[in-house]
Amino acid sequence: MVDSQPESLHHRTFRNRSLRESRFIGCDLSQVVIRGSDVGGMEVDSPWLLEDGAGLLVNGVDVVPLVDAELNRRFPGRELRGATDPDGLRAAWMAVERTWAGTLARASTMPPGTVEVSVDGEWSLIQTLRHLVMATDTWLGKAVLQHDQPYHPVGLPNDDHASDAYDDSVFTAQNPTWDEVLTARADRQARVADFLAHVTPDQLAAARKNPHSPKHDETVLSCLHTILEEEWEHHRYAVRDLSTLTEGERHSD
């Protein structure tokens, strides 16, 4: 019988070891301490960096607020994602929609097939948009609007763990075209905008169930914040990968 549990290196000390060019994917590195080690060129990418509240100390400096401020500088409108009132949320959604429109326009000028290219095993742009269709259906359709089956067939579920929020069999479009994905994406964006156009403060405070963990309570506001976080984080990934592909084109010329 094969043990399906991942190997645990909990509380281990690594002394005078080389981990050069290693990759850690889906690992728990919380509370890891690195002392007297060469970390030049190290890259850390964690979508939960700003959420856990634990901070990230580099030479005694908590760099999390610095990272947050720099991302806001790079992506104008991102700072609105924590809005708590209807007007603020409407402005936040308009900002992220404008940002995505610019990025998709950029992608449209790149060579054919670019939207289907994966960088370092990450989702391609078309997969990212499919994931955002699924995320909107989960947090707006299922959680906020409480629809029994809110999912569009082109949606792409998480590939790192099973979810109680949905049955994977609803995602029947295995290889949708770019135009089909754009149509589904535009429809889901319009649904968010329509909901925000009429939402009231009382509705924002209404209780909802977390779609992934129904025993955990959310509010309509927290569900909308999750949608905004998903949008901005995946936009950051998309911009990062498009830049990598653009740089690759320059080197191939």
C-alpha positions as a printed NumPy array, in Angstrom:
array([[  0.   ,   0.   ,   0.   ],
       [  1.455,   3.346,  -1.068],
       [  1.466,   6.127,   1.507],
       [ -0.279,   9.076,  -0.142],
       [  0.721,  11.518,   2.586],
       [  3.438,  13.986,   1.569],
       [  6.803,  13.637,   3.273],
       [  7.062,  15.904,   6.292],
       [ 10.288,  17.763,   6.989],
       [  8.712,  19.554,   9.936],
       [ 11.207,  21.039,  12.423],
       [ 14.207,  19.833,  10.414],
       [ 17.456,  21.802,  10.354],
       [ 19.449,  21.964,   7.121],
       [ 23.024,  22.997,   7.713],
       [ 25.605,  23.549,   4.964],
       [ 23.254,  22.108,   2.335],
       [ 22.781,  23.365,  -1.195],
       [ 19.2  ,  23.987,  -2.3  ],
       [ 20.368,  26.036,  -5.261],
       [ 17.783,  26.366,  -8.065],
       [ 15.246,  24.276,  -6.145],
       [ 11.538,  24.951,  -6.602],
       [  8.979,  24.714,  -3.807],
       [  5.415,  24.412,  -5.103],
       [  2.384,  24.117,  -2.839],
       [  4.609,  23.748,   0.225],
       [  4.097,  24.986,   3.776],
       [  7.108,  27.184,   4.538],
       [  5.447,  29.23 ,   7.275],
       [  7.736,  30.158,  10.178],
       [ 10.813,  28.976,   8.241],
       [ 13.988,  30.671,   9.496],
       [ 16.965,  31.252,   7.193],
       [ 20.229,  32.371,   8.767],
       [ 23.616,  33.071,   7.214],
       [ 22.533,  31.689,   3.863],
       [ 22.96 ,  32.929,   0.305],
       [ 19.512,  33.99 ,  -0.947],
       [ 20.623,  36.092,  -3.916],
       [ 18.145,  35.724,  -6.75 ],
       [ 15.567,  33.985,  -4.552],
       [ 12.001,  34.492,  -5.802],
       [  9.026,  34.236,  -3.456],
       [  5.501,  34.358,  -4.844],
       [  2.696,  33.801,  -2.348],
       [ -0.87 ,  35.021,  -2.961],
       [ -1.486,  34.781,   0.794],
       [  1.466,  36.966,   1.765],
       [ -0.787,  39.89 ,   2.691],
       [ -3.478,  37.785,   4.343],
       [ -1.87 ,  35.697,   7.072],
       [ -0.678,  38.639,   9.164],
       [  2.566,  36.901,  10.11 ],
       [  4.769,  39.184,   8.03 ],
       [  7.904,  38.317,   6.1  ],
       [ 11.132,  39.488,   7.684],
       [ 14.206,  40.132,   5.547],
       [ 17.216,  41.178,   7.641],
       [ 14.821,  42.177,  10.391],
       [ 12.554,  44.27 ,   8.142],
       [  8.928,  43.261,   7.527],
       [  8.733,  43.604,   3.755],
       [  5.014,  42.822,   3.409],
       [  3.865,  46.482,   3.58 ],
       [  6.585,  47.382,   1.081],
       [  5.422,  44.674,  -1.313],
       [  1.817,  45.794,  -0.966],
       [  2.701,  49.419,  -1.687],
       [  4.828,  48.49 ,  -4.706],
       [  2.067,  46.329,  -6.192],
       [ -0.374,  49.211,  -5.755],
       [  2.093,  51.44 ,  -7.607],
       [  2.475,  48.965, -10.439],
       [ -1.245,  48.257, -10.731],
       [ -3.274,  51.445, -10.201],
       [ -6.691,  50.654,  -8.783],
       [ -5.491,  47.64 ,  -6.825],
       [ -5.545,  49.73 ,  -3.645],
       [ -9.353,  49.898,  -3.94 ],
       [ -9.838,  46.156,  -3.508],
       [-10.562,  46.483,   0.224],
       [-13.468,  48.912,  -0.242],
       [-16.319,  48.371,   2.208],
       [-19.196,  50.427,   0.804],
       [-21.186,  50.131,  -2.442],
       [-19.613,  53.139,  -4.171],
       [-16.108,  52.   ,  -3.254],
       [-16.774,  48.471,  -4.491],
       [-18.159,  49.771,  -7.771],
       [-15.019,  51.863,  -8.254],
       [-12.848,  48.855,  -7.352],
       [-14.588,  46.665,  -9.922],
       [-14.345,  49.287, -12.649],
       [-10.609,  49.601, -11.944],
       [ -9.915,  45.885, -12.238],
       [-12.034,  45.638, -15.397],
       [-10.031,  48.475, -17.003],
       [ -6.794,  46.785, -16.013],
       [ -7.802,  43.452, -17.484],
       [ -9.   ,  45.153, -20.686],
       [ -5.565,  46.683, -21.15 ],
       [ -3.819,  43.369, -20.557],
       [ -6.054,  41.506, -23.008],
       [ -5.43 ,  44.226, -25.574],
       [ -1.716,  43.685, -25.065],
       [ -2.117,  39.927, -25.522],
       [ -4.023,  40.496, -28.776],
       [ -0.917,  42.113, -30.302],
       [  1.29 ,  39.123, -29.537],
       [  1.878,  36.152, -31.871],
       [ -1.013,  33.728, -32.481],
       [ -1.221,  31.053, -29.813],
       [  0.305,  33.217, -27.084],
       [ -2.828,  32.912, -24.928],
       [ -2.356,  29.137, -24.82 ],
       [  1.319,  29.15 , -23.802],
       [  2.243,  28.05 , -20.287],
       [  5.243,  29.634, -18.559],
       [  7.071,  27.433, -16.03 ],
       [  4.107,  25.091, -15.733],
       [  1.714,  27.876, -14.703],
       [ -1.701,  28.407, -16.232],
       [ -1.783,  29.935, -19.692],
       [ -3.778,  33.125, -20.183],
       [ -6.78 ,  31.223, -21.512],
       [ -6.672,  28.907, -18.498],
       [ -6.407,  31.892, -16.168],
       [ -9.564,  33.449, -17.617],
       [-11.347,  30.104, -17.366],
       [-10.334,  29.906, -13.722],
       [-11.715,  33.401, -13.093],
       [-15.027,  32.353, -14.651],
       [-15.125,  29.499, -12.141],
       [-14.09 ,  31.757,  -9.252],
       [-16.831,  34.267, -10.045],
       [-19.381,  31.48 , -10.249],
       [-18.206,  30.144,  -6.877],
       [-18.15 ,  33.399,  -4.927],
       [-20.944,  35.326,  -6.645],
       [-23.198,  32.678,  -8.145],
       [-22.964,  30.046,  -5.43 ],
       [-22.038,  31.998,  -2.293],
       [-23.697,  35.391,  -2.734],
       [-26.637,  34.599,  -5.025],
       [-27.003,  31.069,  -3.613],
       [-27.63 ,  29.384,  -6.966],
       [-27.646,  25.588,  -6.838],
       [-25.693,  25.192, -10.077],
       [-24.012,  28.454, -11.028],
       [-21.135,  27.06 , -13.083],
       [-20.376,  27.792, -16.721],
       [-19.06 ,  24.782, -18.683],
       [-15.848,  26.589, -19.724],
       [-14.81 ,  27.215, -16.115],
       [-11.529,  25.721, -14.973],
       [-11.496,  24.327, -11.416],
       [ -8.534,  24.477,  -9.082],
       [ -5.975,  21.843, -10.009],
       [ -4.232,  21.611,  -6.65 ],
       [ -6.981,  20.232,  -4.441],
       [-10.519,  18.917,  -4.524],
       [-13.275,  21.324,  -3.581],
       [-16.633,  20.752,  -1.958],
       [-17.925,  23.85 ,  -3.746],
       [-18.455,  22.113,  -7.079],
       [-18.557,  18.839,  -8.951],
       [-15.814,  18.799, -11.579],
       [-18.216,  17.129, -14.024],
       [-19.998,  20.463, -14.601],
       [-16.948,  21.784, -16.459],
       [-17.68 ,  20.002, -19.695],
       [-15.857,  22.299, -22.134],
       [-12.438,  20.66 , -22.211],
       [-10.842,  22.776, -24.936],
       [-12.941,  25.889, -25.47 ],
       [-11.822,  28.443, -28.019],
       [-10.431,  31.841, -27.035],
       [-13.626,  33.517, -28.26 ],
       [-15.79 ,  31.147, -26.207],
       [-13.767,  31.899, -23.096],
       [-13.896,  35.654, -23.709],
       [-17.677,  35.456, -24.084],
       [-18.094,  33.541, -20.824],
       [-15.676,  35.854, -19.056],
       [-17.503,  38.991, -20.251],
       [-20.798,  37.54 , -19.072],
       [-19.427,  36.843, -15.58 ],
       [-17.849,  40.294, -15.367],
       [-21.2  ,  41.823, -16.316],
       [-22.92 ,  39.821, -13.577],
       [-20.572,  41.227, -10.949],
       [-21.062,  44.758, -12.265],
       [-24.845,  44.336, -12.281],
       [-24.869,  43.054,  -8.714],
       [-22.687,  45.927,  -7.522],
       [-24.86 ,  48.463,  -9.34 ],
       [-27.754,  47.708,  -6.981],
       [-26.151,  46.399,  -3.793],
       [-26.91 ,  48.155,  -0.501],
       [-24.919,  48.374,   2.751],
       [-27.395,  46.017,   4.429],
       [-26.945,  43.462,   1.683],
       [-23.16 ,  43.665,   2.032],
       [-23.472,  42.742,   5.702],
       [-25.74 ,  39.747,   5.028],
       [-24.416,  36.348,   6.11 ],
       [-23.37 ,  33.707,   3.614],
       [-21.723,  30.29 ,   3.764],
       [-18.174,  29.81 ,   2.581],
       [-18.615,  27.703,  -0.582],
       [-15.507,  25.656,   0.201],
       [-16.284,  25.26 ,   3.889],
       [-20.022,  25.692,   4.586],
       [-19.514,  25.617,   8.35 ],
       [-17.499,  28.827,   8.052],
       [-19.517,  32.031,   7.868],
       [-18.801,  34.789,   5.37 ],
       [-20.57 ,  38.009,   4.494],
       [-21.544,  39.218,   1.062],
       [-18.773,  41.799,   1.45 ],
       [-16.101,  39.195,   2.219],
       [-17.217,  37.159,  -0.808],
       [-16.836,  40.227,  -3.019],
       [-13.408,  40.875,  -1.533],
       [-12.424,  37.325,  -2.479],
       [-13.505,  37.98 ,  -6.072],
       [-11.409,  41.154,  -6.175],
       [ -8.386,  39.36 ,  -4.688],
       [ -8.721,  36.59 ,  -7.271],
       [ -8.903,  39.161, -10.047],
       [ -5.828,  41.11 ,  -8.966],
       [ -3.652,  38.113,  -8.102],
       [ -4.351,  36.331, -11.372],
       [ -3.895,  39.543, -13.292],
       [ -0.461,  39.866, -11.69 ],
       [  0.387,  36.337, -12.819],
       [ -0.851,  37.075, -16.347],
       [  1.239,  40.24 , -16.633],
       [  4.28 ,  38.431, -15.275],
       [  3.97 ,  35.614, -17.822],
       [  3.195,  37.895, -20.769],
       [  6.336,  39.854, -19.908],
       [  8.344,  36.625, -19.853],
       [  6.968,  35.651, -23.254],
       [  7.69 ,  39.109, -24.646],
       [ 11.273,  38.919, -23.4  ],
       [ 11.585,  35.506, -25.033],
       [ 10.458,  36.973, -28.348],
       [ 13.138,  39.668, -28.131],
       [ 15.875,  37.116, -27.523],
       [ 14.693,  35.002, -30.456],
       [ 14.876,  37.913, -32.916]])
